[in-house]
Amino acid sequence: MESILEAFYRGQLHPEETIIPSHPDYRPLCRQVAAQTEQWRNRLGKDVFRELEEYFDLCDSIDSMHVEAAFLHGSGLEPT
């Protein structure tokens, strides 16, 4: 059976939908990321940019697995 921490972390619970970081740099950085993403999309073209997005999705998947393991380890609950 899945722990509440695992369900929470894996997005089966959604309290994060109501959380917006209050750090003053958060929104400016989001705008900067969006602007640079559009610049790269225009520079690389549709097909190459799609390949780059797929690569970043793979990297994000690996990072998410690592962060999940660290989160569970820090909580004292190891993945089953």
Secondary structure, 3 states (H helix, E strand, C coil): CCCHHHHHHCCCCCHHHHCCCCCCCHHHHHHHHHHHHHHHHHHHCHHHHHHHHHHHHHHHHHHHHHHHHHHHHHHCCCCC
